[in-house]
């Protein structure tokens, strides 16, 4: 089959490395290899992890519907009696990790309540296992779901516990992301300078370890709080660091980056045509990705543009 208890962890580890570093072409090839070879192994654990790898990679590429399908398949194959085997083969618990990521996918697809349900299930599995890495993972990814839902008060309330856990066990990646999210929540609640400092610190830590997967997301959060505080030049400075082509590492967040670019031009009254251009690009991406949460935000931004122009007929084709 090409996979056994010795080679699978190595290939899965190589996939993980490429996934977190956002080298997605390599991650895709490795995930497909894992899935194709796992079909010939008479052990469901291989299939659980292979579907996980492919689902995560599809998510990073902005293919949320396909990702959800793969992640659902992984969850359906999970067996509680194999928890130790999952950890031995992949150093993580897919019962926790997959549910958490599927929560992200469902949230973006427009099912925010289903997302919270899956995140709650992930937390239960993590708590029962008393495996610190699983607990850190479920807490931090859960914060990301609350952020996508716009729930800054919840993020502010829950982030401290996630940060303390990550600091205790030196989980650098999740510590960086939890600090980024706490910084966003602080800035949303009026602690602008402290929030910006914490987001930038978390982003620096992610870059230092080569974890580039969520760089566009982190830059978008920075831009969001700068826009909120009417510091449009600085918002543009961070947004221009994000690549938006088809092969970019931030494809899953591209629609929101386009919206933030449009908001920057709209709110600063610099160039309403440019704002419309970015909103239109964002809508195109959101609809291709079936990302209802981003599509709704873009439609609201486009509506604000129409109001400012006092000519709704100009925007009606985009709102249809």
C-alpha positions as CSV (number, residue, x, y, z in Angstrom):
1,X,0.0,0.0,0.0
2,X,3.0,2.3,0.6
3,X,1.8,3.2,4.1
4,X,2.3,1.5,7.4
5,X,2.7,2.5,11.1
6,X,6.2,3.8,10.3
7,X,5.8,5.7,7.1
8,X,2.3,7.2,7.7
9,X,3.5,9.5,10.6
10,X,6.3,10.7,8.4
11,X,4.1,11.6,5.4
12,X,1.4,13.1,7.7
13,X,4.1,15.2,9.4
14,X,5.3,16.4,6.0
15,X,1.8,17.3,5.1
16,X,1.4,19.2,8.4
17,X,4.6,21.1,7.7
18,X,3.5,22.2,4.3
19,X,0.0,23.0,5.4
20,X,1.1,25.4,8.2
21,X,3.7,27.0,6.0
22,X,0.9,27.5,3.4
23,X,2.8,25.7,0.6
24,X,-0.6,24.4,-0.5
25,X,0.3,22.8,-3.8
26,X,2.7,20.4,-1.9
27,X,0.1,19.9,0.9
28,X,-2.6,19.0,-1.7
29,X,-0.3,16.4,-3.3
30,X,0.5,14.8,0.0
31,X,-3.1,14.8,1.2
32,X,-4.2,13.1,-2.0
33,X,-1.4,10.6,-1.7
34,X,-2.5,9.8,1.9
35,X,-6.1,9.3,0.8
36,X,-5.3,7.2,-2.2
37,X,-3.1,4.9,-0.3
38,X,-5.2,4.8,2.9
39,X,-8.0,3.2,0.8
40,X,-5.8,0.0,0.6
41,X,-5.2,-0.2,4.3
42,X,-7.5,-2.2,6.5
43,X,-7.5,0.3,9.3
44,X,-10.0,3.2,9.5
45,X,-7.5,5.4,11.4
46,X,-5.5,5.9,8.2
47,X,-8.7,7.0,6.4
48,X,-9.7,9.4,9.2
49,X,-6.4,11.2,9.1
50,X,-6.3,11.2,5.3
51,X,-9.7,12.8,5.0
52,X,-8.6,15.3,7.6
53,X,-5.5,16.3,5.6
54,X,-7.5,16.8,2.4
55,X,-10.3,18.6,4.1
56,X,-7.9,21.0,5.8
57,X,-6.1,21.7,2.6
58,X,-9.3,22.3,0.7
59,X,-10.3,24.8,3.4
60,X,-7.1,26.7,3.1
61,X,-7.7,27.0,-0.7
62,X,-11.1,28.5,0.0
63,X,-13.0,25.4,-1.2
64,X,-15.2,25.4,1.9
65,X,-18.0,23.1,0.6
66,X,-15.6,20.4,-0.5
67,X,-13.7,20.8,2.7
68,X,-16.8,20.3,4.8
69,X,-17.6,17.1,2.8
70,X,-14.1,15.6,3.6
71,X,-14.2,16.7,7.2
72,X,-17.6,15.2,7.7
73,X,-16.3,11.9,6.3
74,X,-13.4,12.0,8.7
75,X,-15.7,12.6,11.7
76,X,-18.0,9.8,10.6
77,X,-15.0,7.3,10.6
78,X,-13.6,8.4,13.9
79,X,-13.6,5.7,16.6
80,X,-13.2,6.7,20.2
81,X,-11.3,3.4,20.9
82,X,-8.6,4.5,18.5
83,X,-7.8,7.8,20.3
84,X,-4.3,6.6,21.3
85,X,-3.6,5.4,17.8
86,X,-4.5,8.8,16.3
87,X,-2.1,10.5,18.7
88,X,0.7,8.1,17.9
89,X,0.2,8.4,14.1
90,X,-0.3,12.2,13.9
91,X,0.5,13.8,17.3
92,X,-3.1,15.2,17.4
93,X,-6.6,14.0,18.0
94,X,-8.8,14.3,14.9
95,X,-11.9,14.0,17.0
96,X,-11.0,17.5,18.3
97,X,-9.1,19.0,15.4
98,X,-11.5,18.0,12.6
99,X,-14.6,19.1,14.4
100,X,-12.9,22.5,15.1
101,X,-12.0,23.0,11.5
102,X,-15.4,21.8,10.3
103,X,-16.8,24.5,12.6
104,X,-14.8,27.1,10.7
105,X,-16.0,25.7,7.4
106,X,-19.7,25.7,8.5
107,X,-19.4,29.2,9.8
108,X,-18.1,30.5,6.5
109,X,-20.7,28.6,4.6
110,X,-23.4,30.4,6.5
111,X,-24.2,28.0,9.4
112,X,-22.9,29.8,12.4
113,X,-25.0,27.8,14.9
114,X,-23.8,24.5,13.5
115,X,-20.3,25.8,13.8
116,X,-20.7,26.5,17.5
117,X,-22.2,23.0,18.0
118,X,-19.2,21.4,16.4
119,X,-16.8,23.5,18.4
120,X,-18.6,22.5,21.6
121,X,-18.3,18.9,20.7
122,X,-14.5,19.4,20.1
123,X,-14.2,21.0,23.5
124,X,-15.9,18.1,25.1
125,X,-13.6,15.6,23.5
126,X,-10.6,17.7,24.4
127,X,-11.6,18.0,28.0
128,X,-12.3,14.3,28.4
129,X,-9.0,13.4,26.9
130,X,-7.1,15.8,29.2
131,X,-4.6,16.1,26.4
132,X,-3.2,19.7,26.7
133,X,-2.5,20.1,23.0
134,X,-6.1,19.1,22.1
135,X,-7.4,21.5,24.7
136,X,-5.3,24.4,23.4
137,X,-6.4,23.5,19.8
138,X,-10.1,23.4,20.6
139,X,-10.0,26.6,22.6
140,X,-8.0,28.6,20.1
141,X,-9.9,27.5,17.0
142,X,-13.1,28.1,18.9
143,X,-12.0,31.7,19.4
144,X,-11.6,32.0,15.7
145,X,-15.2,30.9,15.1
146,X,-16.4,33.5,17.6
147,X,-14.3,36.1,15.9
148,X,-15.9,35.2,12.5
149,X,-19.3,35.6,14.2
150,X,-18.2,39.1,15.3
151,X,-18.4,38.2,19.0
152,X,-15.6,40.2,20.5
153,X,-17.0,40.0,24.0
154,X,-16.8,36.2,23.9
155,X,-13.3,36.3,22.5
156,X,-12.2,38.7,25.2
157,X,-13.7,36.5,27.9
158,X,-12.3,33.2,26.7
159,X,-8.9,34.2,25.3
160,X,-7.0,34.5,28.6
161,X,-7.6,30.8,29.4
162,X,-6.3,29.7,26.0
163,X,-3.3,31.9,26.3
164,X,-2.4,30.7,29.8
165,X,-2.7,27.0,28.6
166,X,-0.5,27.7,25.5
167,X,2.1,29.5,27.6
168,X,2.2,26.7,30.2
169,X,2.9,24.1,27.5
170,X,4.8,26.3,25.0
171,X,2.4,25.8,22.2
172,X,3.8,28.6,20.1
173,X,1.5,28.5,17.1
174,X,-1.7,28.5,19.1
175,X,-0.3,31.0,21.6
176,X,0.4,33.4,18.7
177,X,-3.1,33.0,17.3
178,X,-4.8,33.4,20.7
179,X,-2.9,36.6,21.3
180,X,-3.9,37.9,17.9
181,X,-7.5,37.2,18.6
182,X,-7.3,38.7,22.1
183,X,-5.7,41.8,20.5
184,X,-8.6,42.1,18.0
185,X,-11.1,41.8,20.8
186,X,-9.3,44.5,22.9
187,X,-9.3,46.9,19.9
188,X,-13.0,46.3,19.2
189,X,-13.7,47.1,22.9
190,X,-11.8,50.4,22.8
191,X,-8.3,49.4,23.8
192,X,-6.9,50.2,20.4
193,X,-3.2,50.6,21.1
194,X,-3.0,47.6,23.3
195,X,-5.0,45.5,20.8
196,X,-2.8,46.5,17.9
197,X,0.4,45.7,19.9
198,X,-0.9,42.2,20.7
199,X,-2.0,41.4,17.2
200,X,1.4,42.5,15.8
201,X,3.2,40.5,18.5
202,X,1.2,37.4,17.6
203,X,1.8,37.9,13.9
204,X,5.5,38.3,14.5
205,X,5.6,35.0,16.4
206,X,3.7,33.2,13.6
207,X,6.2,34.5,11.0
208,X,9.1,33.5,13.2
209,X,8.1,29.9,13.2
210,X,7.1,29.9,9.5
211,X,3.4,29.5,10.2
212,X,2.1,31.5,7.3
213,X,-1.3,29.8,6.8
214,X,-3.3,32.5,8.7
215,X,-1.1,35.5,7.8
216,X,-3.7,37.0,5.6
217,X,-6.3,36.5,8.3
218,X,-4.1,38.2,10.9
219,X,-3.4,41.1,8.5
220,X,-7.1,41.5,7.9
221,X,-7.8,41.7,11.6
222,X,-5.2,44.5,11.9
223,X,-6.7,46.3,9.0
224,X,-10.2,45.9,10.5
225,X,-9.3,47.7,13.7
226,X,-7.4,50.4,11.9
227,X,-10.5,51.1,9.7
228,X,-12.6,51.1,12.8
229,X,-10.3,53.8,14.2
230,X,-10.3,55.8,10.9
231,X,-6.6,55.2,10.3
232,X,-7.1,54.3,6.7
233,X,-3.5,54.7,5.5
234,X,-2.3,52.2,8.0
235,X,-5.1,49.8,7.1
236,X,-4.0,49.9,3.5
237,X,-0.4,49.4,4.5
238,X,-1.3,46.0,6.0
239,X,-3.8,45.0,3.4
240,X,-1.3,45.5,0.6
241,X,0.9,42.8,2.2
242,X,-1.7,40.2,1.3
243,X,-1.3,38.3,-2.0
244,X,-4.7,37.8,-3.7
245,X,-3.9,35.7,-6.7
246,X,-5.3,32.2,-7.3
247,X,-2.2,30.6,-5.8
248,X,-2.0,32.9,-2.8
249,X,-1.6,31.5,0.7
250,X,-4.6,33.6,1.9
251,X,-7.1,32.4,-0.6
252,X,-9.6,31.3,2.1
253,X,-9.7,34.9,3.4
254,X,-9.5,36.7,0.0
255,X,-13.2,37.8,-0.1
256,X,-12.9,39.5,3.3
257,X,-9.6,41.2,2.3
258,X,-11.3,42.6,-0.8
259,X,-14.1,43.9,1.4
260,X,-11.6,45.6,3.8
261,X,-9.8,47.2,0.8
262,X,-13.2,48.5,-0.4
263,X,-14.1,49.7,3.1
264,X,-10.8,51.6,3.3
265,X,-11.5,53.5,0.1
266,X,-15.2,54.0,0.9
267,X,-14.7,55.3,4.5
268,X,-11.9,57.6,3.5
269,X,-13.8,58.9,0.5
270,X,-10.6,58.5,-1.5
271,X,-12.1,56.7,-4.5
272,X,-15.6,55.3,-4.6
273,X,-14.9,53.6,-8.0
274,X,-12.0,51.7,-6.4
275,X,-14.2,50.8,-3.5
276,X,-16.8,49.3,-5.9
277,X,-14.1,47.5,-7.7
278,X,-12.9,45.7,-4.6
279,X,-16.4,45.0,-3.4
280,X,-17.3,43.4,-6.7
281,X,-14.1,41.3,-6.7
282,X,-14.9,40.2,-3.2
283,X,-18.5,39.2,-4.1
284,X,-17.2,37.2,-7.0
285,X,-14.8,35.3,-4.8
286,X,-17.3,34.8,-1.9
287,X,-19.9,33.4,-4.3
288,X,-17.4,31.1,-6.0
289,X,-16.4,29.8,-2.5
290,X,-20.1,29.7,-1.3
291,X,-18.8,31.8,1.7
292,X,-22.2,33.2,2.8
293,X,-20.8,35.0,5.8
294,X,-18.4,37.0,3.6
295,X,-21.0,37.5,0.9
296,X,-23.4,39.1,3.4
297,X,-20.7,41.4,4.7
298,X,-19.9,42.5,1.1
299,X,-23.5,43.1,0.3
300,X,-23.9,45.4,3.3
301,X,-20.7,47.3,2.3
302,X,-22.0,47.6,-1.2
303,X,-25.3,48.9,0.1
304,X,-23.4,51.6,2.1
305,X,-21.6,52.6,-1.1
306,X,-25.0,52.9,-2.9
307,X,-26.3,55.1,-0.2
308,X,-23.2,57.3,-0.3
309,X,-23.5,57.7,-4.1
310,X,-27.3,58.4,-3.8
311,X,-27.7,56.3,-6.9
312,X,-28.7,52.7,-6.1
313,X,-29.1,51.8,-9.7
314,X,-25.3,51.8,-10.1
315,X,-25.0,49.0,-7.6
316,X,-28.2,47.0,-8.2
317,X,-26.6,44.5,-10.6
318,X,-24.1,43.5,-7.8
319,X,-26.8,43.2,-5.2
320,X,-29.0,41.0,-7.4
